[in-house]
């Protein structure tokens, strides 16, 4: 049964994330369900769930955090605290329902809101690259599918100099306008070069994400504060790829012979800890290699079963011998087929980088 349905009639709920405590999107789904329900939730977290404690300590909501190793007395005290919040929540819901009944939207107001959302979507798309650069033997392709008018995903591909290209995919944790606004901040705040004396230096991806993380934390946003990202810099002369992950799905490298490799590197999501250090990694590419970056929306959209995110990679490897354009068209067809029976639940972005032979 979906989590929202389980919480719909509950006054108090206890939640344990069962191994997903440091998955930012699992946390987002839980908090979204709590926000939409009348329940106050007590969230049990392991002591070593660094990301979860960091996220929840900076976010307001109808939840109370407690260590999974807490004593029965401590948990009982939290239950009493949750119960004391219930009358306040009920009163607020009654007042909100009355306000909606008295001042509902008229037709012209809905039209105005719809037009504003269209303009917001157009503005967000203006932040995306109008033309994908061609640097050396590297060519790019993109699939970008927002869930609604605006998206919590953003990507960019930018030529940094004659031989270097930088590209990233980022995913704001959440949906709607707050997430979309954070993506536009990311586009403006992610640095890729810095001036040194009379010349410039291309920043390593881990330095870029570290500076972006500090910038997001400094804003102290009240709604959508967190995001995941993977940022790459490719030297098209040597074909050395440098990359850094921040809580994001691992990029998939498909070698010219069809063999796959996941590009893993540790790194916490952005916007939680101001002084978080990110690790850089590098891998040599060869002619015929293909690199695929994506947000987790595509994993969920093409999952074989709920919670199984391996289906997308299996399907992707099955069409690895197709051209970049054909691959993206096939992925689009798969999404549309699934959408007939199950509406996608998240924004979807896929960036493909090919090293041509």
C-alpha positions in Angstrom: 0.0 0.0 0.0 1.4 3.5 -0.9 2.7 5.4 2.1 0.3 8.3 1.6 -2.7 5.9 1.9 -1.2 4.4 5.1 -0.9 7.8 6.7 -4.3 9.2 5.5 -6.2 8.2 8.6 -3.4 8.1 11.1 -2.9 10.6 13.9 0.6 9.4 14.9 2.9 7.3 12.8 6.3 5.7 13.3 8.6 5.5 10.3 11.7 3.4 9.8 13.5 3.8 6.4 14.9 0.2 6.4 18.3 0.8 4.9 17.3 4.0 3.0 18.0 6.5 5.7 20.7 8.2 3.7 18.9 8.1 0.4 17.8 11.8 -0.1 14.9 10.8 -2.4 13.5 8.2 0.0 13.6 11.0 2.7 11.9 13.3 0.3 9.1 10.8 -0.4 8.6 10.2 3.3 8.5 13.9 4.2 6.1 14.7 1.3 3.7 12.0 2.4 3.9 13.3 6.0 3.2 16.9 4.8 0.1 15.8 3.0 -1.3 13.6 5.8 -2.8 14.6 9.2 -0.3 12.4 11.0 2.6 13.5 13.1 5.5 11.0 12.4 8.2 9.8 14.6 11.2 8.9 12.4 13.6 6.3 13.7 17.1 6.8 12.4 20.3 4.9 12.9 23.0 7.0 14.6 25.4 6.7 11.6 22.8 8.1 9.1 24.7 11.3 8.7 22.8 12.6 5.7 19.3 11.9 7.2 20.1 13.6 10.5 21.6 16.6 8.7 18.6 17.0 6.4 15.9 16.5 9.0 17.6 18.8 11.5 17.4 21.7 9.0 13.9 21.1 7.8 10.7 22.0 9.6 7.7 19.7 9.5 5.3 17.4 11.3 7.9 14.9 12.3 10.1 14.1 15.3 13.4 12.3 14.9 14.7 9.7 17.4 17.7 7.4 17.4 16.8 3.8 16.4 18.7 2.7 19.5 16.6 4.9 21.8 15.2 3.3 25.0 11.5 2.5 25.3 11.2 5.5 27.7 12.7 7.9 25.2 10.3 6.7 22.5 7.4 6.9 24.8 8.3 10.6 25.5 8.4 11.3 21.8 4.9 9.7 21.4 3.6 12.1 24.1 5.2 15.0 22.3 3.7 13.9 19.0 0.2 13.5 20.6 0.5 17.1 22.0 1.0 18.4 18.4 -2.2 16.9 17.1 -4.8 19.4 18.4 -2.7 22.3 16.8 -2.6 20.5 13.5 -6.3 19.8 13.5 -7.1 23.4 14.2 -4.8 24.6 11.4 -6.4 22.1 9.0 -9.9 23.3 9.9 -8.9 27.0 9.4 -7.3 26.2 6.1 -10.4 24.3 4.8 -12.6 27.2 5.8 -10.4 29.7 4.0 -10.4 27.6 0.9 -14.2 27.3 1.0 -14.7 31.0 1.4 -12.0 32.2 -1.1 -11.7 29.5 -3.8 -10.1 30.2 -7.1 -12.2 31.7 -9.8 -11.7 30.8 -13.5 -9.7 33.9 -14.3 -7.4 33.2 -11.3 -6.7 29.7 -12.5 -6.0 31.0 -16.0 -3.6 33.6 -14.5 -1.9 30.9 -12.4 -1.6 28.6 -15.5 0.0 31.4 -17.5 2.5 32.1 -14.7 3.5 28.5 -14.7 4.0 28.5 -18.4 6.2 31.5 -18.1 8.2 29.8 -15.3 8.7 26.7 -17.5 9.9 28.9 -20.4 12.3 30.7 -18.1 13.7 27.5 -16.7 14.2 26.1 -20.2 16.1 29.3 -21.1 18.7 28.2 -18.5 19.3 25.0 -20.4 21.9 25.0 -23.2 20.4 26.0 -26.5 23.0 24.0 -28.5 25.1 21.1 -27.3 28.8 21.9 -28.0 31.0 19.6 -30.2 34.5 19.5 -28.8 37.0 17.2 -30.4 35.5 13.8 -31.0 32.9 14.1 -28.2 29.2 14.5 -29.1 26.3 14.9 -26.7 22.6 14.0 -26.7 19.9 14.8 -24.0 16.5 13.6 -23.0 14.7 16.1 -20.7 11.2 15.3 -19.4 9.8 17.4 -16.6 7.0 15.9 -14.4 5.0 19.1 -14.6 5.3 22.6 -15.9 8.7 23.1 -14.2 11.4 20.6 -13.3 13.6 19.8 -10.3 16.2 18.5 -12.8 18.8 20.6 -14.6 21.7 19.8 -16.8 24.4 21.7 -18.7 27.1 21.0 -21.2 29.6 23.8 -21.7 32.8 24.2 -23.7 35.5 25.3 -21.2 38.3 25.9 -23.6 39.7 24.5 -26.9 40.0 20.9 -25.5 37.9 20.7 -22.3 34.2 20.3 -21.9 32.3 20.4 -18.6 28.9 18.8 -18.1 26.6 17.9 -15.2 23.2 16.6 -14.2 21.6 17.8 -10.9 18.4 16.9 -9.2 16.8 19.1 -6.6 15.1 17.0 -3.8 11.5 17.8 -4.2 9.1 19.0 -6.9 7.3 22.0 -8.2 8.4 25.7 -8.1 10.8 25.5 -5.0 12.8 22.7 -6.8 12.8 24.6 -10.1 14.1 27.7 -8.4 16.9 25.8 -6.8 17.9 24.4 -10.2 18.2 27.9 -11.6 20.4 28.8 -8.6 22.6 25.8 -9.3 23.1 26.9 -12.9 24.3 30.3 -11.8 26.3 29.2 -8.7 28.3 26.2 -10.1 31.8 27.5 -11.0 33.9 25.8 -13.6 36.9 28.2 -13.9 38.7 30.7 -11.9 41.1 33.5 -12.8 44.7 33.0 -11.7 47.0 36.0 -12.4 46.6 36.7 -16.1 45.2 33.4 -17.1 42.5 30.9 -15.9 42.3 27.5 -14.3 39.7 24.9 -15.0 38.4 23.8 -11.6 38.4 20.1 -10.8 34.8 18.7 -10.4 35.2 18.1 -6.6 36.2 21.7 -6.1 33.3 23.0 -8.2 30.8 20.9 -6.2 32.4 21.9 -2.9 31.9 25.6 -3.8 28.4 25.0 -5.0 27.6 23.1 -1.8 28.8 26.0 0.3 26.8 28.5 -1.7 23.6 26.5 -1.3 24.2 26.1 2.5 24.8 29.9 2.8 21.4 30.6 1.3 19.7 28.8 4.2 16.7 28.1 2.0 13.4 27.4 3.8 11.8 25.0 1.3 13.8 23.1 -1.2 17.3 23.1 0.3 19.0 20.0 -1.1 20.1 18.4 -4.3 22.2 15.6 -5.8 24.6 16.1 -8.7 27.3 14.6 -10.8 29.8 16.9 -12.5 32.3 15.8 -15.2 35.2 17.5 -17.0 36.5 15.8 -20.1 39.9 16.6 -21.7 39.0 15.8 -25.3 42.7 15.7 -26.3 43.8 13.0 -23.8 40.3 11.6 -23.3 40.8 11.7 -19.5 37.5 12.1 -17.7 37.4 13.7 -14.2 34.2 13.5 -12.2 32.6 13.9 -8.8 29.4 12.7 -7.3 27.2 14.3 -4.7 24.6 11.7 -3.6 23.7 11.2 -7.3 23.2 7.9 -9.2 26.5 6.6 -10.6 27.2 7.4 -14.2 27.3 4.4 -16.5 30.3 4.0 -18.8 29.7 1.7 -21.7 33.0 0.7 -23.4 33.4 0.3 -27.1 33.1 -3.5 -26.7 29.8 -3.2 -24.9 31.1 -3.9 -21.4 29.7 -1.6 -18.7 31.3 0.1 -15.7 29.7 2.2 -13.0 31.6 5.4 -12.1 31.4 5.4 -8.3 32.8 8.0 -5.9 31.6 8.9 -2.4 30.0 12.2 -1.8 27.1 13.6 0.3 24.2 15.5 -1.3 24.5 19.2 -1.7 23.1 21.7 0.8 23.4 19.8 4.1 26.9 20.3 5.5 28.6 23.6 4.6 32.2 22.1 5.0 31.5 18.8 3.2 34.6 17.6 1.3 34.0 15.8 -2.1 36.2 13.3 -3.7 37.5 13.5 -7.2 37.9 10.5 -9.5 39.1 10.0 -13.0 39.0 7.4 -15.8 40.5 7.2 -19.3 38.0 7.0 -22.2 38.6 5.5 -25.6 37.1 5.9 -29.0 33.7 4.2 -29.2 33.0 4.7 -25.4 29.7 6.1 -24.3 29.0 7.8 -20.9 25.4 8.1 -19.6 24.4 10.5 -16.8 20.9 10.5 -15.5 18.6 11.4 -12.6 16.8 8.8 -10.6 13.5 9.6 -12.2 14.4 7.3 -15.1 15.3 4.5 -12.7 11.8 4.7 -11.1 10.0 5.1 -14.4 11.5 1.9 -15.9 11.8 -0.1 -12.7 10.7 -3.8 -13.1 9.3 -3.7 -9.6 8.8 -1.1 -7.0 12.1 -0.4 -5.3 14.2 -2.2 -8.0 16.2 0.4 -9.9 18.3 -2.0 -11.9 15.8 -2.3 -14.8 16.9 0.9 -16.5 20.6 -0.2 -16.8 19.7 -3.7 -18.1 17.5 -2.1 -20.8 20.1 0.5 -21.6 22.8 -2.2 -22.1 20.4 -4.0 -24.5 20.5 -1.0 -26.9 24.1 0.0 -26.3 25.0 -0.7 -30.0 22.5 1.8 -31.3 23.3 5.4 -32.2 22.9 8.1 -29.6 19.8 9.5 -31.2 18.2 6.0 -31.5 19.0 5.2 -27.9 17.3 8.3 -26.6 14.3 7.7 -28.9 14.0 4.2 -27.5 14.2 5.4 -23.9 11.4 7.9 -24.7 9.3 5.1 -26.2 9.8 3.0 -23.0 8.7 6.0 -20.8 5.6 6.6 -22.9 4.6 2.9 -22.8 4.9 2.8 -19.0 3.1 6.1 -18.7 0.0 4.5 -20.2 -0.4 2.4 -17.1 1.6 4.3 -14.5 2.1 8.0 -14.4 5.8 9.0 -14.0 6.4 10.2 -10.4 9.5 12.3 -11.0 11.4 14.5 -13.5 13.5 12.6 -16.0 16.9 13.6 -17.4 19.4 11.6 -19.4 22.6 13.0 -20.9 24.6 10.8 -23.3 28.3 11.6 -24.2 29.8 9.6 -27.1 33.5 9.5 -28.0 33.2 9.0 -31.8 35.6 6.7 -33.5 
